[in-house]
Amino acid sequence: MVKHDLKTQPQFWEALVNGSRPFEVRRNDRKFSPGDVLILREWTPEFGYTGEETCRQVSYVLRHEDFPQGVPIGFVVLGFGIMQRSDDV
């Protein structure tokens, strides 16, 4: 398991936190794998980090090789669930 500390912009934050967006689309510059933990921190270009954060564990990685019609080269779609305990991180 690898931990990834990632910025999340405000327009995506609420859907992430309330669970209606159980995925991330990211550049695959970190070699994401199932089991990895995402530490997602709300971030704005104007003010930087807001202090809000949440964690998700990657359960599925969809790559360009798996679905070239839907995932651009160099990107991944990460499926995840809510972690049960904060001390899991």
N, C-alpha and C positions, 0 to 999 in steps of 0.2 A: 504494500500500500504506500502510495506517494501522496503527500499533501501539497495542494496547489493553492496559493493565495492569489485571488483574482478580484479585479475591480468589476463592479456592476453599476451601470448608469441608472439614475432615478426612474426613467421611463419604463424600465424593466423590473424594478425592485419590488413593487407591490404584488405583482403577479407571481413573482418568485416566492415571496414570503407567505402569501396566502395559499400556495400550492396549486394555483391554476396553471402555472407554467412549470411542469416537472422536467424541464430539459434546458440545456444551454447549447448555443451554436458558437463555436470557438475556432480560432486558428489553431491548427494542431502543431504548435511549436513546442509542446511539452510532452509529447508521446503519451497522451491520456490512455488509461486502461481501466477496465472494470475493477472495482475495489478501491480506486483512488478516492481521496477526500478533497472536496472543493470547499475552501474557506472563502466565501463570497462577501465582499465588503462594498457597501454603497459608496459611490464616488461621483463627484461632480467636477467638470472641468473648471468651474469658477472657484470652488472652495476646497476641493480635494476630498478626503474621506470624511463622511458624516458621523462616523462612530457606530453606525448600524452594521451588523454582520449576521450571517447565518451559515450553517454548514450543510453540505449534501454529500452523499456517497454515490459515486458513479456506479450504475448498475448495467449500463449498456453504452457501447460506443459504435456509432454509425459513421463509416468513413466513405470517402469518394469511391474507393475500390468496391465497396459493398453496394453502393447506389449512385453510380456516376450521373444519372439524370437529375438527382436531387441534392447532392452534396458537392460543392465546388472543390477542386483540387486544393489540398492544403488545409481544409476545414474538417471539422467533425461535429456531429450532433451527439451530445452527452445526455443520456437518460439517467435520472436519479430519483432517490427517495429521501425523505427527511430522516436525519440521523436521530436515534432514540435518546441518546444521552450526550450532553455537552462534553463530558470527560472522555468520549470516544475519540476526540481529536488529538 
